[in-house]
């Protein structure tokens, strides 16, 4: 997720100011680097967010049009040279991009053979060079842009500008949002309406596969095959903050609703389904060493550690490698026994959590191979680990982690396939996991469609003082994750517990005022879960079950049911956690709490 913003006008407004102010309202989309290009003034780029860019923009940086970008790094470190906008070899064609060009390596290779030289390691730069190449044969900038877009595969929301036609800017959309702003003598392109709204309320949302050209006085839209399109103009009555949240009331809800795209992005380009293989470029450099590993220690904190627990079960079942999960804050003080055949794997959204970082450093000191599953590109843990896999979940703004958890589980499943296939997992098994992974986004959508039902349940249980969450096997970790979500957002006491462990203590708490959330999908643990639910019902405890679609029987036993689609047992946490995230969200909202910023918590915990 990156933010793009472009402006062209003849109203006398200073384009540099319009662009820099606009970037500020897109900052929630990325803050790794920022950059701006104006044909009249040149380009300025900087690592960091908009404030850093502003410091570098000279007083005389003035113009009537330009393109600007905020980067959430995917390919290439968040350095100045990798910051957008990127240019072609001549420095005439400039581009800003949100998304991932999947075939950039092939395209780059072919362009290099034709004499193009690249400055950055990003996938985006290839777009500018590709347009340059097509301009040699096509008659116009527009046609060259269309020809280039027809060659790329992947996702993009882009703005393209040509120095020789400074008042026209081209936008295109495939999988990443693009909205046009229609003003009086000025037009805009942006990732969402928030930077446009101070200037005009009239917008046009592009659809996938559409290209638009804006000039100060108008806009036109066509498809990739050059046929014209007419799109309706929408009057927006949101304010800028609502626009950043995509119209949702909170970032948390927006991030939960992004689940299907997040899983798609974590999988993108990483599966060879017909061969049952996972391709993880970030691990290529250590693939041989991974073959000698006889133990994995997962280090993480909070939600990331619960993802690790599910990962432990996946790895042990699918790779045969013994795995332990260690909380970052404990690991470094316990004198862990590690040797060069141990891999210490950090899981972290921010990549900055101090406890996890120190655990990685401890592993390194003791000679382990260090690996990371990290969402934030170029973060300290991403840099200090020997190798790793990025989540590609985009920035997570809400303090409570939701979409990052889904992406962590997805990457763990990919890693289980990657390691498993190198250690005897059959091709058939690999194909089965790949197929199930690809089906997940649609299944998550099915769960999200039940939002209203979950909201009603939240209202029913909002006055509970305590909550128990129980699950077994893969859903053991989900029970803990469900509980942490509820307690951190709604300040209700909630405990996660292995359903089998309940009888060793926690069941003593159960009475008619102590509800339980039971993860009871139709899997190898189903019968055992049903027995545990009976134990609770015998003590008059109310039970909400997360169950598999079509399981009518369970509805007769429990008080409330939320149904989720069936999937492979090892992937079921990815579906089962979604209703628990929504439940915690709606309970906190109902209580009137600050959902995105729960008390006493911070998004990135860089203290011990
Ligand atoms: C809970 C939550 C925290 C984080 C934990 C680790 O919703 O967000 O428990 O998961 O602080 O953070 P990262 O993943 O950034 O290392």
Boltz pocket constraint, residues with backbone or C-beta under 6 A from the ligand:
constraints:
  - pocket:
      binder: B
      contacts: [[A, 301], [A, 302], [A, 303], [A, 304], [A, 305], [A, 347], [A, 348], [A, 349], [A, 350], [A, 351], [A, 352], [A, 353], [A, 356], [A, 399], [A, 400], [A, 401], [A, 402], [A, 484], [A, 485], [A, 488], [A, 602], [A, 603], [A, 604], [A, 605]]
      max_distance: 6.0
